[in-house]
């Protein structure tokens, strides 16, 4: 497992997201109400830059809402800018198709620094 330090926690205010480089891959880091989440900047549909997309919520209509349309989870869904496919930032599942899913990465704050853990080594680039 590799652990990458991506910046001070102050660089990730509530409601924000930014793309960071982990060697050869890019990862979007999202702060949802103080909880940090990370997804690859890669849409499995046609390899688009997923984390360049807008964030949104989810429209629901069910017996729980009295069959009225209700907007839930604002900011917790990322929309791929290429084709509009939506993914849940918290767990990576696709809202429209179980065929697609993106991985999630473990994000922690250690001594005021945000770290991302991967389950495989990612070669770092030297610039």
C-alpha positions as CSV (number, residue, x, y, z in Angstrom):
1,X,0.0,0.0,0.0
2,X,1.2,3.5,-0.8
3,X,0.3,6.6,1.2
4,X,0.5,10.1,-0.5
5,X,0.5,13.4,1.3
6,X,-1.5,15.8,-0.9
7,X,-1.5,19.0,1.1
8,X,-2.7,20.7,4.3
9,X,-6.3,20.2,5.4
10,X,-6.9,23.9,5.0
11,X,-6.5,23.4,1.2
12,X,-9.7,21.2,1.3
13,X,-12.4,23.4,2.8
14,X,-16.0,22.0,3.3
15,X,-17.9,21.9,0.0
16,X,-14.7,22.0,-2.2
17,X,-13.0,19.5,-4.4
18,X,-9.7,19.5,-6.2
19,X,-7.8,17.1,-8.4
20,X,-4.4,16.0,-7.1
21,X,-1.6,14.0,-8.7
22,X,-0.5,10.6,-7.2
23,X,2.4,9.8,-9.4
24,X,0.9,8.5,-12.6
25,X,-2.8,8.9,-11.7
26,X,-5.0,11.8,-10.8
27,X,-7.5,11.7,-8.0
28,X,-10.3,14.0,-7.1
29,X,-10.6,14.9,-3.4
30,X,-14.0,16.0,-2.1
31,X,-14.9,17.5,1.2
32,X,-18.5,16.6,2.0
33,X,-19.5,18.3,5.2
34,X,-16.1,17.8,6.8
35,X,-15.7,14.2,5.5
36,X,-13.0,13.7,2.9
37,X,-13.5,11.3,-0.1
38,X,-11.3,10.5,-3.1
39,X,-12.1,9.1,-6.5
40,X,-10.0,8.5,-9.6
41,X,-10.2,11.3,-12.2
42,X,-11.3,8.7,-14.7
43,X,-14.8,7.7,-15.9
44,X,-15.1,4.0,-16.7
45,X,-17.6,4.7,-19.5
46,X,-15.2,6.3,-22.0
47,X,-12.2,7.4,-19.9
48,X,-13.4,11.0,-19.4
49,X,-12.0,13.3,-16.7
50,X,-14.6,12.4,-14.1
51,X,-13.5,14.9,-11.4
52,X,-13.6,17.8,-13.8
53,X,-17.4,17.4,-13.7
54,X,-19.9,19.3,-11.6
55,X,-21.3,18.0,-8.4
56,X,-25.0,17.7,-7.8
57,X,-27.5,15.9,-5.7
58,X,-30.0,13.2,-6.3
59,X,-33.7,13.5,-7.2
60,X,-35.9,11.0,-5.4
61,X,-39.6,10.2,-5.6
62,X,-41.0,7.4,-3.5
63,X,-43.4,6.5,-0.8
64,X,-41.0,8.0,1.7
65,X,-41.5,11.4,0.1
66,X,-45.2,11.0,-0.3
67,X,-44.6,10.5,-4.1
68,X,-43.4,14.1,-4.3
69,X,-40.1,14.8,-6.0
70,X,-37.4,15.6,-3.4
71,X,-33.8,16.7,-3.9
72,X,-31.4,14.8,-1.6
73,X,-27.7,14.7,-1.0
74,X,-26.6,18.0,-2.6
75,X,-22.9,17.9,-3.6
76,X,-22.5,14.2,-3.1
77,X,-22.8,13.2,-6.8
78,X,-20.2,13.9,-9.4
79,X,-21.3,14.2,-13.0
80,X,-18.9,13.2,-15.8
81,X,-18.5,16.2,-18.1
82,X,-18.3,14.0,-21.2
83,X,-21.6,12.1,-21.1
84,X,-23.4,13.1,-17.8
85,X,-23.0,9.7,-16.1
86,X,-23.4,10.2,-12.3
87,X,-21.3,8.6,-9.6
88,X,-21.8,8.7,-5.8
89,X,-18.7,10.3,-4.3
90,X,-19.0,8.4,-1.0
91,X,-18.8,4.9,-2.5
92,X,-18.2,5.2,-6.2
93,X,-21.4,3.5,-7.5
94,X,-23.0,4.7,-10.7
95,X,-26.5,6.0,-10.2
96,X,-27.8,4.9,-13.6
97,X,-26.1,1.5,-14.2
98,X,-24.6,-1.2,-12.0
99,X,-22.3,-1.9,-14.9
100,X,-20.1,1.1,-13.9
101,X,-18.4,1.8,-10.7
102,X,-15.3,3.8,-9.7
103,X,-13.0,2.9,-6.9
104,X,-12.6,5.0,-3.8
105,X,-9.5,5.7,-1.9
106,X,-9.0,6.0,1.8
107,X,-8.4,9.7,2.9
108,X,-7.1,10.6,6.3
109,X,-5.8,13.7,8.1
110,X,-2.5,13.1,9.8
111,X,-1.0,16.0,11.8
112,X,-2.9,18.5,9.7
113,X,-1.9,17.0,6.4
114,X,-4.3,15.2,4.0
115,X,-3.1,11.7,3.0
116,X,-4.5,9.3,0.4
117,X,-3.9,5.5,0.7
118,X,-3.9,3.2,-2.3
119,X,-3.8,-0.6,-2.3
120,X,-1.2,-0.7,-5.0
121,X,2.1,1.1,-5.5
122,X,1.9,4.0,-7.9
123,X,5.2,5.1,-9.4
124,X,5.9,8.8,-8.6
125,X,7.1,11.0,-11.4
126,X,10.2,13.1,-10.8
127,X,10.0,16.5,-12.3
